Amino acid sequence: MTPEEVGRRVVALLAPVEATASVSGGQGYARATVDVPPTSWADAVRAARDDAELDLDFLDWLSAVDELADGFDVVLHLWSVRHRHGLLLRTRVPRDTPVVASVVGLFPGAAWHERETHEMFGIDFAGHGELRPLLLPPEFEGHPLRKEFVLASRVAKPWPGAKEPGESEAGGGRRPVRPPGVPAPGEWGTTPTPAGAAGAGEGPRGGTPARPARERPARPPAAERPARPAPERPVSGEAEAGSAVAPAADDVGPLGRPLPGERPTGPPRQEPEPGAAGES
């Protein structure tokens, strides 16, 4: 089935519920996307799983999207192993009461997905029964994937420039730009200080002191430095070039070899006597 056919089939199965079908992505990544009301969330998942034409029997993933004042979009991706087509099922819950029915009874593999979504976005899944922390420690406060959540690292470290979506109008260059949602310095957490300052922050909560620079001893002036000894050279007449005098023990290279620039010394070469080659 094409994405358009999958979407129309889901809408027909949910009638008279008001469901809207569309197509997300394009080409080989196109997926049928159906928006349903929160009250029909579990019914839509069951219909997509049990219908013989759809046969969406594999739960791929479940997550959410923060739409700010409009609430949260809970998104579920189903896949048919036999027919090789997929479905994006989506519903929107209000921000003040983000609650939707759990689908663990239909797909047990959704348990971890719903726990993570609850932990990161604060969305409750009615009927889950075990929405305990999955990734964060139990004492953690807040929901990190909500757009109003302030990341401490954005406040404690200097911001390098326009890096977030929507900041392309910040202008050229690398001038510091405070990211969206981060309070002004001194209003929350530690106050960022430029690189090389005495500490990482001097805000209401204090800061972490910077690592002190390594101390090096002061170098004495040139006039007080000891003079370097001049290299010793042989006196004229003591060593002539090509002489058979062997070098001293200190002047001999490793393994008894002469130093670079010196001619090798040793016994004279023995020349063969005339007629020695014909002797047997």
ABEGO torsion letter per residue (X at the ends): XBAAAAAAAAAAAAOABBBBBBBBEBEAABBBBBBBBAAAAAAAAAAAAABAAAGBABBABBBBBBAEAAEBBBBBBBBBAAAGBBBBBBBBBBAABBBBBBAAAABAAAAAAAAAAAAAAGBBBBGAGBBBBAABBAABBEBAABAABBBAAAAABBBAEBABBGAAAAEBEABBBBBBGBBBBGABEBBBBBBGBABABABAAEBBBBBBBBBBBBBBBAAABBBBBBBBBBBBGABBBGBABBBBAAABBBGGBBBBGBBBBEBBBBBBBBGAAABX
